[in-house]
Amino acid sequence: QVQPVESGGGSVQAGGSLRLSCVASGYTHSSFCMGWFRQTPNLEREGVAVIDSSGTATYADFVKGRFTVSQGNAKNTLYLQMDSLKPEDTGLYYCAAGIRFGSGGYCTYRNYKFFAYWGQGTQVTVSS
């Protein structure tokens, strides 16, 4: 059973930084795909960034230049370095791993429904 577990959320002022971590125990798929998503009060769950088996990272436009996703030395570990945080970045941040079998999906931040395994989320609050 694959179980992502997030950590590193917290409260910061606008312009500050946070680093989120995720360990997906049991995740050893050869076609690696892990990513970060977030849930804000007024929006459906939205993609932030993903990284695929080639190590290629892709980002939502609203975080480009501010957030960096990276893979740890252990292949089931993922990080999200968040700099220049804004109040609109406030939300519950989820780590996701693996593409659901039979979903027809691929490694992208554009559709959270492609992902099979989810963590419980870690809260990020940015005050102005």
N, C-alpha and C positions, 0 to 999 in steps of 0.2 A: 504494500500500500504506500503510495507516494503522498507525503504530507509536507507542504511548504510551511515554514514558520518564519514570520517577519519579526524584526526588531529595529530599534533606532529612532522611532518616531518621538515627537515631543513638541514643545511650544517655543517658537522663536519670534523675534521681531522681523519686520520686513527688511530685506537685504541680508539677512542671516543665512546660515547654512545648516544642513542636516545630512547625515549619511544613513541610509537604510540598508539593512542586511537581510538576506533570505537564505535559509538552508532548506533544501527540498530533500528530506530523507527518503531513501528508496528510489530516487530518480536516477536512472542510469541509461536512458534511451540513447541509441546511437544517433538519432536525428535530434540533436539537442535544440530545445527552444524554451527559453524562460523570459519572463517579462514582468513589468510593473504596470498596474492599473490603479485608478483611483475613483472613489465615489464621493461626489460633492453633494450638498443638500438639494440642489436644484437640478442636477443632471443625472442621467443614466451613467452607469459605470463607463469610464473612458480610458482609453489606452494612453500610456505615458511613453514607454520605451520597451523594446524587446531586443534580444540578442540571439542569433541563430547558431547553427552548428559550425559555420565558417568563422564565427567570431564577429560577424557583421552586426553592428548596432543600428537600429533605426528609431527615430524619435517623432513624437507628435510636434507639430509646429510650435505650439505654445510653450514648449520647454527647450527647444533647440538653443544651444549656446549657454544654457543655464544648468541643465542636468546632464549627468554622465552615467551611463549604465556600464557595468563591467562584470566579468565573470571571475570568480575566485580560482585559486589553484585547485581546489577541489571542484570538480565539474558540476556539482549540484549546488554551488553557492553563487549567489547573485548580489550585486550591490547597486545602490542608486545614490550617487553624490548629487545633492541638490544645493545649488548656490543661487545667490540673488533671489531669494524666495520672496514671493508676493502674497498678499492676503488671499488672492483668488486661488492659490495653491493649497489652501486649507482643505482637508478631506481625509478620508480613510484610505490608506494606500495598501493595495493588495499585491502579493507576489503570486504569479501563476507559472505553471510548468506543464509542458507537454501538449501536443495537439490531440484533440479527441479523435479516437479511431472512428472512421466512417463519417466525420463531419465535413469532409471535403475541404477542410481548412488548411492553413499554412501559417508560417511564423510571421505574424504581423500584429501591430498594436491596434489596428483598425477595427478588429472584431473580437471582443472578449469571449464570445460564445465558442470560438475555436478551441479555447484552452480547457484542458481536462482537470487539472488539479489546482486548488486554490488554498491560500492561507486564510487566517482569520482577520488579517488586516492590522495595520498600525496607524494610529492617529497622528496627523501632522496639522498643527495649528500655527498660522502665521498672523501676527497682529500688526496693525498699522501704527 
